[in-house]
Amino acid sequence: MIALSIPTPFMVGRVNCYLIEDDPLTLVDTGPNSGKALDELERALAEHSHRIEDLERIVITHQHIDHLGLVDIIARRSGAEVCALDLLVPLIEDFAAEAERNDELAEALMLRHGIPRDVVTALRSVSRSFRAWGGSTKVTRPLADGSDLGFAERTLEVLHRPGHSPSDTLFHDRERGELIGGDHLIGHISSNPLISRPLGGKSGEPGGGRPRALVTYMRSMRETREMDLSVILPGHGEPVTDHVKLIDERFALHERRANKIAGLIEEQPRSAYEIAQSLWGNVAVTQAYLTLCEVLGHVDLLLEDGRAVEEDGPGGTVRFAAA
Ligand SMILES: [Zn+2]
């Protein structure tokens, strides 16, 4: 598989798309919807003697715009089939509406956890302006978790491993020990456990609470840890050749953060926003939701272990206290 490094306007930097020179000729992920990304994709394909028009299959790893923004443009120009996890289909087919509903969830969560309204309002407009880098298209081939996607020379097993996003999908070439990982595991950064609307019309966690993205993500990483792999081809950065070591580092990192937060709420009950401020000071507006998701993810680990309790604080803001 050939990595094509495509620019994005986001903090994460470039995104890796993968070209599979097999029958059908396949592109995994597309890059964001921008002229610059499209130019560079065309140039990268040309280096391997292909054009956009030659592509026969597009595969999407998850719902984020840096991975799928160009999907409609490429599908139209090439006539390629579009493959994605079945649960992800409604989202790809109506990206803007889904993004709006996701922003509503984010806004409610931010207000409930103490983020000031002016920050929430500013972030909402930033998010709206980002949406232009997304895109919608018709998914012609929905993929079931656990199913096989066949090529002339290889078979990729489809694995749903949510956590970074609810739709994270891995593609496993068992014969070669290769795993196309999307943002499930990235070598140089710990993937954010972003809280998003649950897929498939499910109401979320049992009891109707917020989606517990980090708890879900840890479960997914434990499954991946058991796999026999020679390499993970990630959505950003360099290939990961020792996934067990990397996953163990991630587990240790999350444990350290959870312990740090446990210490903070032992001193006094705090809202998630107050915890974020204690950890990182005043965070930039654009980072407000990411840091909230980080804090809530780790608080969820403490809640699950019975080390924290959730209580109503002043003004309807949720506070966390030591159990
Ligand atoms: Zn992502």
Residues whose N, C-alpha, C, O or C-beta is under 5 A from the ligand:
A	BS01	ZN	H64 D183
